[in-house]
Amino acid sequence: MRYSGLIEKYRDRLPVTASTPVISLGEGNTPLIELRNLPAILGTDVQMFVKFEGLNPTGSFKDRGMTMAVTKAVEAGSKAIICASTGNTSAAAAAYAARAGIGCFVLIPEGKIALGKLAQAMMHGSTVIQIQGNFDDGMRLVQELSSDMPVALVNSVNPYRLQGQKTISFEIIEALGDAPDYHVLPVGNAGNISGHWMGYSESVCQQTEACGLCHGACPYHPAKPIATKRPIMIGNQAAGAAPFLRGEMVKNPETIATAIRIGHPMSWNLAWAAVRESGGWFNECTDQEILAAQALLARHEGVFCEPSSATGFAGLIKDIQAGRIKAGSRIVITLTGHGLKDPDTAIAQSSKPHLVAAERGAIGDLISKHL
Ligand SMILES: *Cc1c(COP(=O)(O)O)cnc(C)c1O
C-alpha cells in the first residue's frame, strides 16, 4: 500500500477521528541507517544507527509535529497559523499551511537563520517576520499574539506537535524489533526529546516494563508492535546554549548550531523527566566538536546533516571516549535535519574546488595525485 504519511499509519495512536481532514506531505518513514565505518574509526564495538530525519518532506523532523498541528488547526477551523522559529519550524509550518490553503506567519531571529530554511519559508508563501531579537523573544511574542488574535500557535507548546513527533519512536521499534539501549539526540526547545520519550513510553507495557509477554501475548497490548524496554535518553546541547547543563535558563544563547540556539526551552520539565526516568543525562558540545561530528558523518558514512543535527553524535563520541556507554550496546542517534539547510556553514568548513584548465592533462595529473 502507498505510504501516505504518519497520521494514516498511526491513526490508532494519534488524536484523530475518521472525519479529521488530514494535512500530509508523506512525512515520517525515514531511513534508519546503520553506521558501517565510524564504529571502527572511533574504536568501539557499539552498534550505531542514525534515524535520518533530514529526509522528511521539508528536510527536518519538524514535519512530524507539523502534520498533526496543522491538521488539528484546520479541523478546529483556523484560517492561519503562527510560530517562532530558528528556521526549520518555519519551513515546515509554511509548507503545511500552503498544503492546507491557510495563512502562515513566522517570526525568525534577525541574522542567524540558515539560508535554506529562509528560502523555504519565503517560497511557500508565508509572511516572514524577522524580529530584532532571538528565538526566545519570538517565542514570547507568538504566545502573546496567538492568545488574542485568530492565529493558531504551532510551536511545540502546541500538544499536537509532540503527538506527531512521538511516531519516530514507533518507527525505530518496528525497524529494530525493540527499543535500542540508548537514544541520543540534540536538544534545543526540548520538544523532540519529550516526543521521543512519549513514543517509547507508549510502546512498553505500563503494567510492568519487563513483563516478558510483550511480543505478542501481552494482555495489555494485544496487537501493537511493543517494546520490552525504554532506552536511556541522552540529550545534547551546544555549549553556548546549554540551559539543561547550567540548571537554569540562559540569557544570550550563542552557537553555530542555530537550530538549537535556545536559552529558554519550553519543554523543560518534560525533557528532565525523560532523562531522569530513563537513567540518562545531558551533554554539552563545543561548536568545534559539533562541526567535527558533522564532517565525520558526511565523509565516512555519506550522511549529510546540518550542524545542530550532528550535536547528538558529537556528544556520543565524548560519552564513548569517557567509557560511559556499555560495551556491545545498540544506539540510535536522531539526525534532526538535512545538511543542505545550511550550505554556508558546510562550504566554510570544506576545501574549495580545484580550479584547473579544461584539459585532460591537468585533470589527469590532479586525479593521479589524489588516487
Ligand atoms: C528544532 C530542531 C532541533 C531541536 O529540537 P527541539 O525539539 O527544539 O529540542 C534540533 N535540530 C534541528 C535540525 C531542528 O530543526
The ligand as an SDF file (V2000), in Angstrom:
LIG
                    3D

 15 15  0  0  0  0  0  0  0  0999 V2000
   14.2010   22.0720   16.0120 C   0  0  0  0  0  0  0  0  0  0  0  0
   15.5000   21.4120   15.8080 C   0  0  0  0  0  0  0  0  0  0  0  0
   16.2580   20.8730   16.8640 C   0  0  0  0  0  0  0  0  0  0  0  0
   15.8440   20.9840   18.2990 C   0  0  0  0  0  0  0  0  0  0  0  0
   14.6730   20.2950   18.6030 O   0  0  0  0  0  0  0  0  0  0  0  0
   13.8640   20.7080   19.9220 P   0  0  0  0  0  0  0  0  0  0  0  0
   12.5990   19.9720   19.8440 O   0  0  0  0  0  0  0  0  0  0  0  0
   13.6940   22.1980   19.8450 O   0  0  0  0  0  0  0  0  0  0  0  0
   14.7290   20.3220   21.0780 O   0  0  0  0  0  0  0  0  0  0  0  0
   17.4250   20.2180   16.5770 C   0  0  0  0  0  0  0  0  0  0  0  0
   17.8820   20.1280   15.3060 N   0  0  0  0  0  0  0  0  0  0  0  0
   17.1880   20.6380   14.2740 C   0  0  0  0  0  0  0  0  0  0  0  0
   17.7490   20.4960   12.9120 C   0  0  0  0  0  0  0  0  0  0  0  0
   15.9830   21.2970   14.4850 C   0  0  0  0  0  0  0  0  0  0  0  0
   15.3250   21.8210   13.4460 O   0  0  0  0  0  0  0  0  0  0  0  0
  1  2  1  0
  2  3  1  0
  2 14  2  0
  3  4  1  0
  3 10  2  0
  4  5  1  0
  5  6  1  0
  6  7  2  0
  6  8  1  0
  6  9  1  0
 10 11  1  0
 11 12  2  0
 12 13  1  0
 12 14  1  0
 14 15  1  0
M  END
$$$$
